[in-house]
Amino acid sequence: MATKKQFNSFEEMLSDSDLPVLVDFYAEWCGPCHMMVPILEQVNAQLNNRLRIVKIDTEKYEHLATKYQIYALPTLVLFKKGQPVDRIEGVMQAGQLVQHLQNLV
């Protein structure tokens, strides 16, 4: 499932990944962000071994939220080889999200 992790370098974590990385930018106080948890679990189950899901708390990593221009929560950003290639703002149902991501991963 989505991994809550501490890291020394976000960029290093992205570039070291063999798989595309879907980053869920969220905040604890964000209701729609909590709605994404079971959705991302379903996406992970369906796209297992094709992408990695990582959750980033925008309150703890404000500099990343600023760098990637995260103005709405939740925001999902898909990274390939360390570069952002797709962005989704707001809640999307699991089926729609899987369909959207299938061609990108």
QUIUR-V825623 format. One record per pair of residues at least 6 apart in sequence whose C-alpha atoms are under 8 Angstrom apart, sorted by the first residue. I is the first residue (numbers start at 0). J is the second residue. If there is no record, write none. Layout:
i->I j->J
i->I j->J
This chain:
i->0 j->39
i->0 j->40
i->0 j->43
i->0 j->44
i->0 j->52
i->1 j->39
i->1 j->40
i->1 j->43
i->1 j->51
i->1 j->52
i->1 j->53
i->1 j->54
i->2 j->52
i->2 j->53
i->2 j->54
i->3 j->53
i->3 j->54
i->3 j->55
i->4 j->53
i->4 j->54
i->6 j->12
i->10 j->81
i->11 j->81
i->13 j->20
i->13 j->78
i->13 j->79
i->13 j->80
i->13 j->81
i->14 j->79
i->14 j->80
i->14 j->81
i->15 j->80
i->16 j->80
i->17 j->80
i->18 j->48
i->18 j->49
i->18 j->50
i->18 j->51
i->18 j->79
i->19 j->49
i->19 j->50
i->19 j->51
i->19 j->77
i->19 j->78
i->19 j->79
i->19 j->80
i->19 j->104
i->20 j->50
i->20 j->51
i->20 j->52
i->20 j->53
i->20 j->77
i->20 j->78
i->20 j->79
i->21 j->50
i->21 j->51
i->21 j->52
i->21 j->53
i->21 j->75
i->21 j->76
i->21 j->77
i->21 j->78
i->22 j->52
i->22 j->53
i->22 j->54
i->22 j->55
i->22 j->75
i->22 j->76
i->22 j->77
i->22 j->78
i->23 j->52
i->23 j->53
i->23 j->54
i->23 j->55
i->23 j->73
i->23 j->74
i->23 j->75
i->23 j->76
i->24 j->54
i->24 j->55
i->24 j->56
i->24 j->57
i->24 j->64
i->24 j->69
i->24 j->72
i->24 j->73
i->24 j->74
i->24 j->75
i->24 j->76
i->25 j->32
i->25 j->54
i->25 j->55
i->25 j->56
i->25 j->57
i->25 j->72
i->25 j->73
i->25 j->74
i->26 j->32
i->26 j->56
i->26 j->57
i->26 j->58
i->26 j->72
i->26 j->73
i->27 j->33
i->27 j->56
i->29 j->72
i->29 j->73
i->31 j->72
i->31 j->73
i->31 j->89
i->31 j->90
i->32 j->72
i->32 j->73
i->32 j->90
i->34 j->90
i->35 j->73
i->35 j->90
i->35 j->91
i->38 j->92
i->38 j->93
i->39 j->52
i->39 j->93
i->41 j->93
i->42 j->93
i->42 j->94
i->42 j->96
i->42 j->97
i->43 j->50
i->43 j->51
i->43 j->52
i->45 j->97
i->46 j->97
i->46 j->101
i->49 j->104
i->50 j->104
i->57 j->63
i->57 j->64
i->64 j->70
i->71 j->88
i->71 j->89
i->72 j->88
i->72 j->89
i->73 j->88
i->73 j->89
i->73 j->90
i->74 j->86
i->74 j->87
i->74 j->88
i->74 j->89
i->75 j->86
i->75 j->87
i->75 j->88
i->76 j->83
i->76 j->84
i->76 j->85
i->76 j->86
i->76 j->87
i->77 j->83
i->77 j->84
i->77 j->85
i->77 j->86
i->78 j->84
i->78 j->85
